[in-house]
């Protein structure tokens, strides 16, 4: 039901998502490089398990953001094929 509510909100939204911004990948690269430079500076002071966890977490976050960005960029092509009234009707059915 939460997924349908999100779809309904996206159908009613006037402006595109922030994820479709052209500057997001550039900013993401700068943030990623800065994070790893700082992480490499503290490599010898951090326990190996914490260092591995931080590096892996950064990769997972970058991967999820990349996936969301691709999905958001495809939304204009999918949007015309979704009937807003049927989505709203299904949400009302699930809420009652």
N, C-alpha and C positions, 0 to 999 in steps of 0.2 A: 504494500500500500504506500509506503514511503517513496518508493521508486516512481509510482504513478503520480504522486503529489509533486515530485521533482520535475517530471515530464510536463505536468500541467503548468507549473511555474515557468518552465523554459518556453512553453508555447505562448504564454502571455507576456513574456519579457520583450521589451522594445529594443534594447541595446544588446549587442553580442557580449559574450563572456570575456572576462579579462584574460582568460587562457588563450584566446585567439590573437592577442596582441603581438605585433611584430617584434617588440623589444623584449618580450619575456625570455626567449632563448638567449639573447645577448646578455641580459642581466643574470640569467641562470648560469651561464658559463663563467661570468666574473665571480659570482658568489661561490660556485663550485671550486674554482681555482683558488680563491682566497681561503676557503675552508680547508682544502687539502694542503695548502702551504702552511697554514697554522697548525694543522694536524701533524705534518712532517716535522715542524719545529719542536713539537712536544713528544715526538715518538719515543725518545729515550727516557722521558720522565713518566710516561703512562704505562700502566700494566699492559701486557700483550693482549689480554682478553678485552680490555676497554678500548684499546686502539683498534682492534679488529671490529668490535661492535660499532664504533663510531664511523669507520670507513664503510662498513657494510650498510649501515643505516643511511648514510649519505647516498649510496648507490641505489638503494631501494626507493628513497624519496625522489631521486632524480628520475628513476624509471616510472614511478606512479605519475609524476607530473608530466612526463612525456606521453604516457598513455592518455591521460586526461586531455592533454592538448590536442592530440590526434582526434580523439572523440569529439571535442568541442569544434574542431575545424570541419568535421563532417556533418555537424548538426544542420547547417543550411540546406543540405541535400536531402536529409531525412525528414525534416520538418513538414514539407508539403504533403507527405504521405501519411501523416498522423491526423486522425479526426479528433479535434479538441472536445467535441460534445460527447463522444464515446468514452474518452478518458475521464471526463468529469462525471459521467454516469457511473462508470465502474468504481470510481473513488467513493461516490455516494453509496453504492451498493455495499462496498466493503466496510464503510463506516457504520452502517446500520446493522 
